[in-house]
Amino acid sequence: MAEQGTSGEVEQAVRTILRHLVEHPDAKDTLEGIVRWWGEPLLRTAEVEVVRRSLDELTDRGWVSVRTAGTGVRLYGLNKDRLDDVKRYLHG
């Protein structure tokens, strides 16, 4: 059985998420909301696990912040302090 989410798929999702956040720096959503609503066909057709791994990578880099709401729901959003790093990554 193939591993869910190759590194190439994760990298594509990372770039898609970052582009969305650069265009909408105040956007915040759950994993499910990001998959469903962030407008990119890539995210809507990607395995949820690919998007989860992408968000994990982005939070590890400090480019995306995660906040847990009282119900245990995790909300992801841009770490605006790292916006210049994100832009350099996307354009580099």
Buried (B, 14 or more C-beta within 10 A) or exposed (E): EEEEBEEEBBEBBBBBBBBBBBEEEEBBBBBEBBBEEBEBEBBEEBEBBBBBBBBEBBBEBEBBBBEEEEEEEEBBBBBEEBBEEBEEBEEE
